[in-house]
Each structure stands twice: as structure tokens, then as C-alpha cells.
Amino acid sequence: MTQNYKPAYPPELRQQMVELVALGKCPKQLSKEFGCHYTSIQTWCRAAGVPIRSSQAIAFAATSSVASLSANERQELLELRKKLKRVEME
């Protein structure tokens, strides 16, 4: 009989997911982007001691931090986000 199993995720991918969650990314969103299951990401984060925030907490933190920025800082943040998206697409 043959076994159907998926090989383990590479350590580099695991570390990247943990770092992104530590920066405030949502595990469910990352699972959609990178094709790994969100419970795997949660497990890796727990093992690394990285707290996982809910989607609502992440959204609130993002909106509250932007509200406290000056107009110049807000503009710079928007430009940097656009650059980051371009780099991620490459």
C-alpha cells in the first residue's frame, strides 16, 4: 500500500511565517498567500512563543496607528506599502 502524505514544510518557510505573524500578519491570510494550512502556522508560532492576534485586533491596531500619524508620515507609509507590494509581486 502506498502512503499519501505531504512532505514537511521547509524550515525557511516556517521561520518566515513566524516572523510575519510576529509583525502582525493574520495566519489565515498567510495560509491563503503561501499555500500552507493556518493551523500549521499557529503551531509554529506557539512553538516559537509568538502570540497570535485575532484579525479584528490586527485591523484595529492598523487603523489606530495610522490615525496618529502626521500627513507626511501617512503619505510616506502609503508609498512604502506600494513599494512593498511591488517587491512582493516580483
C-alpha beads as a LAMMPS data file, in Angstrom:
LAMMPS data file: protein, C-alpha beads

90 atoms
89 bonds

1 atom types
1 bond types

-500.0 500.0 xlo xhi
-500.0 500.0 ylo yhi
-500.0 500.0 zlo zhi

Masses

1 110.0

Atoms # bond

1 1 1 0.000 0.000 0.000
2 1 1 1.279 3.499 -0.777
3 1 1 1.062 6.335 1.663
4 1 1 -0.273 9.712 0.627
5 1 1 1.377 12.371 2.707
6 1 1 2.656 15.856 2.163
7 1 1 6.355 16.401 2.869
8 1 1 7.218 18.658 5.789
9 1 1 7.330 22.365 5.110
10 1 1 10.878 23.715 4.726
11 1 1 12.347 25.338 7.852
12 1 1 12.807 28.602 5.920
13 1 1 9.061 28.782 5.202
14 1 1 8.225 28.050 8.826
15 1 1 10.557 30.782 10.042
16 1 1 9.174 33.266 7.520
17 1 1 5.593 32.563 8.638
18 1 1 6.532 33.029 12.302
19 1 1 8.271 36.329 11.519
20 1 1 5.280 37.604 9.533
21 1 1 2.859 36.715 12.328
22 1 1 5.177 38.473 14.795
23 1 1 4.889 41.564 12.584
24 1 1 1.109 41.389 12.854
25 1 1 0.007 39.342 9.846
26 1 1 -3.010 37.051 10.191
27 1 1 -2.247 33.290 9.938
28 1 1 -5.363 32.674 7.835
29 1 1 -4.319 35.324 5.308
30 1 1 -0.783 33.937 5.189
31 1 1 -2.135 30.441 4.612
32 1 1 -4.023 31.684 1.563
33 1 1 -0.959 33.528 0.234
34 1 1 1.615 30.777 0.779
35 1 1 -0.487 27.615 0.473
36 1 1 0.096 26.094 3.883
37 1 1 -2.608 25.350 6.432
38 1 1 -3.283 28.045 9.004
39 1 1 -3.180 25.574 11.907
40 1 1 0.381 24.724 10.877
41 1 1 1.280 28.419 11.115
42 1 1 -0.397 28.643 14.524
43 1 1 1.552 25.604 15.719
44 1 1 4.865 27.069 14.542
45 1 1 4.084 30.372 16.250
46 1 1 3.171 28.687 19.535
47 1 1 6.402 26.685 19.405
48 1 1 8.368 29.900 18.823
49 1 1 6.497 31.755 21.578
50 1 1 4.972 34.260 19.161
51 1 1 1.495 35.437 20.197
52 1 1 -1.236 35.280 17.558
53 1 1 -3.632 38.205 17.454
54 1 1 -7.131 37.987 16.058
55 1 1 -7.980 39.578 12.702
56 1 1 -10.044 42.235 14.480
57 1 1 -7.150 43.178 16.773
58 1 1 -4.818 43.441 13.787
59 1 1 -7.277 45.660 11.894
60 1 1 -7.780 47.897 14.933
61 1 1 -4.041 48.234 15.518
62 1 1 -3.506 49.160 11.871
63 1 1 -6.218 51.832 11.831
64 1 1 -5.326 53.316 15.212
65 1 1 -1.623 53.635 14.355
66 1 1 -2.370 55.324 11.023
67 1 1 -4.710 57.802 12.698
68 1 1 -1.900 59.062 14.952
69 1 1 0.440 59.800 12.023
70 1 1 1.041 63.218 10.552
71 1 1 0.045 63.871 6.932
72 1 1 3.663 63.465 5.756
73 1 1 4.107 60.233 7.687
74 1 1 0.826 58.866 6.345
75 1 1 1.898 59.678 2.772
76 1 1 5.274 58.031 3.301
77 1 1 3.578 54.956 4.773
78 1 1 1.307 54.645 1.739
79 1 1 4.261 54.945 -0.644
80 1 1 6.233 52.323 1.274
81 1 1 3.283 49.933 1.238
82 1 1 3.015 50.339 -2.542
83 1 1 6.737 49.631 -2.936
84 1 1 6.449 46.582 -0.688
85 1 1 3.598 45.173 -2.770
86 1 1 5.650 45.629 -5.944
87 1 1 8.626 43.863 -4.379
88 1 1 6.414 41.019 -3.124
89 1 1 4.971 40.566 -6.617
90 1 1 8.458 40.132 -8.129

Bonds

1 1 1 2
2 1 2 3
3 1 3 4
4 1 4 5
5 1 5 6
6 1 6 7
7 1 7 8
8 1 8 9
9 1 9 10
10 1 10 11
11 1 11 12
12 1 12 13
13 1 13 14
14 1 14 15
15 1 15 16
16 1 16 17
17 1 17 18
18 1 18 19
19 1 19 20
20 1 20 21
21 1 21 22
22 1 22 23
23 1 23 24
24 1 24 25
25 1 25 26
26 1 26 27
27 1 27 28
28 1 28 29
29 1 29 30
30 1 30 31
31 1 31 32
32 1 32 33
33 1 33 34
34 1 34 35
35 1 35 36
36 1 36 37
37 1 37 38
38 1 38 39
39 1 39 40
40 1 40 41
41 1 41 42
42 1 42 43
43 1 43 44
44 1 44 45
45 1 45 46
46 1 46 47
47 1 47 48
48 1 48 49
49 1 49 50
50 1 50 51
51 1 51 52
52 1 52 53
53 1 53 54
54 1 54 55
55 1 55 56
56 1 56 57
57 1 57 58
58 1 58 59
59 1 59 60
60 1 60 61
61 1 61 62
62 1 62 63
63 1 63 64
64 1 64 65
65 1 65 66
66 1 66 67
67 1 67 68
68 1 68 69
69 1 69 70
70 1 70 71
71 1 71 72
72 1 72 73
73 1 73 74
74 1 74 75
75 1 75 76
76 1 76 77
77 1 77 78
78 1 78 79
79 1 79 80
80 1 80 81
81 1 81 82
82 1 82 83
83 1 83 84
84 1 84 85
85 1 85 86
86 1 86 87
87 1 87 88
88 1 88 89
89 1 89 90
